[in-house]
Amino acid sequence: MLLATGVTSFLISLPLLGFAVLGYLGILADVGPDENLAIGTRALSMGLPALICGVLLCVPGLLSFILNRRPTNAEPGGATDGGA
């Protein structure tokens, strides 16, 4: 669940950060450079928290996914903790 939420948040942030880059480059809209910079700053302020939350949710999700995998030589229906 952490991994799915993190990936969703990460994917939401990508278009916002793309608009921020275009705003900072001055090619986002057919307006003046000051307005493009303002649009880029606003998009960055919306996209950066979503990116940070996505990364912070993906890291524990990936760790739990990797640590909870069964070994390849495990018996079908056997205990996952070594039989203890």
C-alpha positions as CSV (number, residue, x, y, z in Angstrom):
1,M,0.0,0.0,0.0
2,L,2.9,2.4,0.8
3,L,4.4,1.7,-2.6
4,A,1.2,2.3,-4.5
5,T,0.5,5.6,-2.6
6,G,4.1,6.7,-3.1
7,V,4.1,6.0,-6.8
8,T,0.8,7.8,-7.2
9,S,2.1,10.8,-5.4
10,F,5.3,10.7,-7.5
11,L,3.4,10.5,-10.7
12,I,1.2,13.5,-9.7
13,S,4.3,15.6,-9.1
14,L,5.9,15.0,-12.5
15,P,3.6,17.2,-14.6
16,L,3.7,19.9,-12.0
17,L,7.5,19.9,-12.0
18,G,7.5,19.8,-15.8
19,F,5.4,23.0,-15.8
20,A,7.7,24.5,-13.3
21,V,10.7,23.9,-15.5
22,L,8.9,25.4,-18.5
23,G,7.9,28.4,-16.4
24,Y,11.5,29.0,-15.3
25,L,12.7,28.7,-18.9
26,G,10.1,31.3,-19.9
27,I,8.2,29.1,-22.5
28,L,5.2,28.0,-20.5
29,A,2.7,30.6,-21.6
30,D,2.5,33.5,-24.1
31,V,3.0,36.1,-21.3
32,G,5.9,38.1,-20.0
33,P,8.9,36.6,-18.3
34,D,7.8,37.8,-14.8
35,E,4.5,36.0,-15.2
36,N,6.2,32.8,-16.5
37,L,8.5,32.9,-13.4
38,A,5.5,33.3,-11.1
39,I,3.7,30.4,-12.8
40,G,6.9,28.3,-12.5
41,T,7.3,29.1,-8.8
42,R,3.7,28.3,-8.1
43,A,4.0,24.9,-9.9
44,L,7.2,24.1,-8.1
45,S,5.6,24.9,-4.7
46,M,2.8,22.5,-5.6
47,G,4.9,19.7,-7.1
48,L,7.8,19.6,-4.7
49,P,5.8,18.5,-1.6
50,A,4.1,15.8,-3.7
51,L,7.6,14.6,-4.9
52,I,9.0,14.5,-1.4
53,C,6.0,12.6,0.0
54,G,6.2,10.1,-2.9
55,V,9.8,9.4,-2.3
56,L,9.3,9.1,1.5
57,L,6.5,6.6,0.9
58,C,8.2,4.6,-1.8
59,V,11.4,4.0,0.2
60,P,9.7,2.0,3.1
61,G,7.4,0.4,0.6
62,L,10.3,-0.9,-1.5
63,L,12.2,-2.0,1.6
64,S,9.2,-4.0,2.9
65,F,8.7,-5.5,-0.5
66,I,12.3,-6.6,-0.7
67,L,12.6,-7.9,2.9
68,N,9.3,-9.8,2.8
69,R,10.1,-11.9,-0.3
70,R,10.2,-15.7,0.1
71,P,13.4,-17.4,-0.8
72,T,13.4,-19.2,-4.2
73,N,14.1,-22.6,-2.6
74,A,11.2,-22.4,-0.1
75,E,8.7,-25.2,0.2
76,P,5.2,-24.4,-1.0
77,G,3.0,-23.7,2.0
78,G,6.0,-23.6,4.3
79,A,6.7,-21.0,7.0
80,T,8.2,-17.8,5.8
81,D,10.3,-17.1,9.0
82,G,12.5,-20.2,8.8
83,G,10.1,-22.5,10.7
84,A,10.7,-21.0,14.1
